[in-house]
Amino acid sequence: MLDPSKYQSIGEALRDALIQYSNEVCLIETDREREKERLTYRDFKERAHPLAKALQDGGFADGARASIIMTNQSKWLISAYAIFFTGGVLVPLESKLTPDEQWHLLKHSNATLLITEYPIWRQLGASAGRAAATNVQTVLVTGAPASVDLAGARRWEDFRGEDGPVFIARKRQDTACIVYSSGTGGRPKGCMMTHENYLEQCVALTSIYPFWPGVRYLSILPTNHAIDFMVGFFGPFTCGATVVHLRTLRPEYVREAFPKYKITYVSLVPLVLKNLQKSLQARFDALPPGRRKVFNALVRINRALTKSKPRLGISRRLLKQVHEAFGGELRAIIVGGAFSEPQTLQFFYDLGIPVANGYGLTEAGTAITVNDLKPFRADTVGKPLPGMEVRIVNPAADGVGEVSVRSKTVMAGYLNEPELTAETIVDGWLLTGDLGRFDESGHLQLAGRKTNMIVTEEGKNIYPEDIETVFESLPVKEFCVFAANYIWPKRSMVGERLVLVVHLDGGQEYSEKLRRDMNARNNRLLNYKRVHGVVLLDEDFPRTASLKIKRNVLAERLRKLDSTAAILSL
């Protein structure tokens, strides 16, 4: 692989990768059962350079900002590379935001160029928010029918320059991307990520989980997501690996992709990993009694043989059918973006499929810690990556305090927010807002979010995530725990009560059976951690791109309810 530590910018590293690995396949784009295209690194270069030249001919200057709003596809990566090649700053935005939210962030980022796809542009063009984002001067639209009026936009496919573009060098401390962290309402938080942030993160991650030509990474998460941008674009490209873009999330096509493309790595968020566990467990439970007994025995043998470290060769022989269903080449599932249940991680590890469970946030350049599987620990988020200094600020008697990190991967700051930046990065240390402790072996154990911490009348600290684990597998669509005083403020620190906010499945009722199930789980908790009521909500919880619940947005919705009538007995 290339050595990212020797490069000054993302564009420079990618430029050399396209030359060094010219004959290797870099991208496969597939939609359901149909493979749409397969590009070598040479093909990729031939697609990207005319676009870069057209950008330069059109006046796109060094340091100008360009936003991409697209679903996963080869044109996303080609466009990003063209932006980096010309010395631009990339502003990747989530395609599932509302048009008004997207225009709001386009205005805040001061992007002058927008690259998007036709269905998204139709919605953006009809939004009233367009009038405010006067900074957007050029819009390129992919996949637009030839006869359609694009209302001032231009077709991406026709936007091509002649001859070769001029590579524009950037420095490691220059801004490479402006990435908006979770949440878009109110005060946007645009993380200014430097070229050094990405180069150093790439060095750290590939030192533990290396890629090489022949490796195939299945890209399911949105490419604008911090995890997939690094592990599904920049990292694989610097190593000559192949990215497989799957343009559907339907489970049957996701399952087919593993054996069809012999996938080596895939990144998932915990919610998707949990659903995959449920699907597999249902299949195992459906086995005839005799076969299920043999299967369970093989799982126990595999667990014993891999206790100290993964042994993929042994696992693939013992549990051959399971591994063949994943293509027979899967080395690890990478999971992050939210807290993962230890039992889910252990479930996959017992099958011989290691889960590289990590912890990080956008402001820290994606990953801070990761489980190196030496040995596998389901109860932690691993040890700090190389180059990461991590400490616990103001630890309590139990060692739990705020996690802070200092590293070359930490962002330069929030765009146009010097005061917020100063509050978040203190003396070079990023205050994450997450609570945790280090155990005796140096593994980080998370306890919850500082902003979600609940203080009881007895002076006890309660972390909602801890309580939510007790209600896991509750037969409802989704749920989370809040302090009633957080939703309906009483200007008081006393009398706090916990409530379980529940979104029932379609047609489901808050029955006596369900209430008894909740009570049984609730009684497992210590008295001061118990939930005192239930709030029913008949709409989907708002979530980020990584499927984390937007607690502050959900709380705002709940505040519109009458607390007296909304809280039901448990």
Beta strands, then each sheet from edge to edge (+ up, - down):
strand 1: 25-31
strand 2: 34-40
strand 3: 65-69
strand 4: 89-92
strand 5: 113-117
strand 6: 138-142
strand 7: 154-155
strand 8: 175-180
strand 9: 190-194
strand 10: 216-219
strand 11: 242-246
strand 12: 265-268
strand 13: 332-335
strand 14: 355-361
strand 15: 366-370
strand 16: 383-384
strand 17: 389-393
strand 18: 401-406
strand 19: 413-414
strand 20: 425-426
strand 21: 429-438
strand 22: 444-449
strand 23: 454-455
strand 24: 461-462
strand 25: 478-483
strand 26: 498-503
strand 27: 533-536
strand 28: 567-568
sheet 1: 2+ 1- 11- 10- 12- 13- 14- 15+ 16-
sheet 2: 4+ 3+ 5+ 6+ 7+
sheet 3: 8+ 9- 19+
sheet 4: 17+ 18- 21+ 20-
sheet 5: 17+ 18- 21+ 22-
sheet 6: 23+ 24-
sheet 7: 25+ 26- 27- 28+
end
